[in-house]
């Protein structure tokens, strides 16, 4: 089971936690990646997605007359 990980003393465990891509469960305040120092690399994931969805297009050469 995943662990509820609040990062400050003002956080209280609630019935609703938020999943992060780093694999942890966070409170409403710390659910965003910049609020809990998330180690997940969002930039690399986005770059890989762009590479997969937009393949390189190479046109055929035109024959000169």
Secondary structure as UniProt FT lines:
FT   TURN            9..10
FT   STRAND          18..19
FT   TURN            21..22
FT   STRAND          25..26
FT   HELIX           33..35
FT   TURN            36..37
FT   HELIX           42..53
//
